Amino acid sequence: MPALLEVRGLTTRFRSSGGTVTAVDDVSFDVAQGETLAIVGESGSGKSVTALSILRLIPTPPGRIEAGQVLFEGQDLLTLDDAGIRAIRGSRIGMIFQEPMSSLNPALTIGLQVAEPIVEHRGATWRDALTRARGLLDRVRIPDAAQRLAAYPHQFSGGMRQRVMIAMAQACEPTLTIADEPTTALDVTVQAQILDLLKTRSEETGSALVLITHDLGVVARYASRVAVMYAGRIVEIAPARRLYRTPQHPYTRGLMQSVPRLDSDTAERLVPIEGQPPDLGRLPQGCAFAPRCRVVMPRCRTERPVLAQIADNHAAACFHHA
Amino acid sequence: MQRYVIRRILTLIPTLLFASAIVFVTVRLIPGSVIDLMLSQNESGAAKVSRQSLEAALGFDRPVYVQYLQWIGGILFHGDLGTSLWQRTPVSEQILQRLPVTFELGLLAMAVALTLAIPIGVGSAMRQDTAVDYITRSFSILMLAIPGFWLGTLVIVFPSIWWGWSPEIKYTPFLEHPGRNLAQMIIPAVILGFGLSAITMRMTRTMMLEVLRQDYVRTAYAKGLARRTVIVRHALRNALIPVVTLIGLQAPVLIGGAVIMEQIFVIPGMGLLLLEAVNSRDYPVITGVFLVVGVAVVAINLLVDLSYGLLDPKVRHQ
């Protein structure tokens, strides 16, 4: 099956007074129709910037997509004109953001905000779009959807707002949904509900899902494939199951060991990853993970490993596997 | 909502009482009392009036606090602002004659200010740190710095020197001839509006920049909306909430400016009335004008607060 989304060599830089920072560095990955790809990494690893770069939502300046291709259904989103990218946003690709509190417009009704993409992309009248919005709110299980159309975001809880965001992002039944840490700002108790809903809705609409998260528990449960990002690069990419059983990159292994597991029968101790997350403005010459790596070799400090295939569908950027 | 309005109106009462007392006392402290003025004008007259009898006739022989209580009592119980000391006509009548003129001038100035400030402020924010932005910002500083009376004087002086043209001096009421009236009002309104637009424009720009950084603006772009729709539907509405407050706070400044403009352009509004009254020490007229202006400022601020509800749904539901 041809890939729905092919990201090739994506590079996004931010200019600041302190110099230029490469937030996303030569990132490539594919997303197949209907699959769920998780992008994992700690804060500042470039996963959100990757997501925003796909839809060209990077604030410019200071940000700039400097290289690469984002082929969506065979079309390079980075070379489209303004009207072209607008026709993709919200219609073919839906996006859900991290902060449900601030991502909805406080001055506009929920109904208007959910109906808006339908009016914009389907040319529906507001009346028809609002009727559809009611159905969409029903399907994300918002009670009394008909009354809630006239409500404002401040009258909703965080979880409810994120349901609204899901309804909104999928209003035009996109073939791809990008969710940028959709549950990070929510209570633990509603996180699972929202993710289940997101997964169900994506399956119903046949949408592929790019799930950006730092939560490995989320990854294990919802993703079919996982890309691990570190310092703006993908360091390992593999099917979820395989990545959990046999993580290859020392950083991925470190991540796995630092997460408590309920299914292990021995009382394993949690092992933290030593050191600090890298400063993107002053990356070491070689592998960005080298200063924190337990199995670092002299070569790692001078040369940068590239992402190389080590098995079927499994690639890692580490000299131990080159 | 109703309770809020009632409470707001009730809190106005002590404010206005206090302000009226201050005005009532201070006008009597202006050097050269109305009695002196009347006596000096009467010197050549036939019937010599004594100071005492004049004071008694005008009610100035009683202590100031008694005069104040009488005056305020008249307003509260009879809606009577008193009688002009010179014209012997009711103050309220004079004010009612002049009020619509000042109201029109203020409204026109506000309209000029907003039609300039909001589009320019938005445009300046959209082109942050470009030449357009710098030019509009410098222009607004200029407008803020140039006093209206100076600009008004220039408009009178230079065209008359260069082209032998000067603004109409004889005032035409709006209802009599709207075109001629507007032609006369527009120059002072533009000058007043310029000053007001400067600060409004800067506020609009700042707020737009703030709002354009918000997550919900990014959400709007992610929906595939055109820039125009994002600006007008999603950003402007949120940006205007503090701008409305600012406009409310500018009301006293606007009224103060109107007084000066009316004097320069000989427009018979409240400002000119006040000026004439101060010159002739017509105490009831001065206090009457101040009271009406005070009520107007307070009412504008109340209206501004209430208008938040239209812009900000959070306020509406509280």
Interface residues (C-beta under 8 A of the other chain):
Chain A: L55 L57 P59 R86 A87 I88 R89 G90 S91 M95 F97 E99 S102 S103 L104 N105 P106 A107 L108 E116 P117 E120 H121 Y152 H154 Q155 M165 M168 A169
Chain B: R213 Q214 D215 Y216 R218 T219 A220 Y221 A222 K223 G224 L225 A226 T229 R233 H234 R237 N238 L311 D312 P313 K314 H317
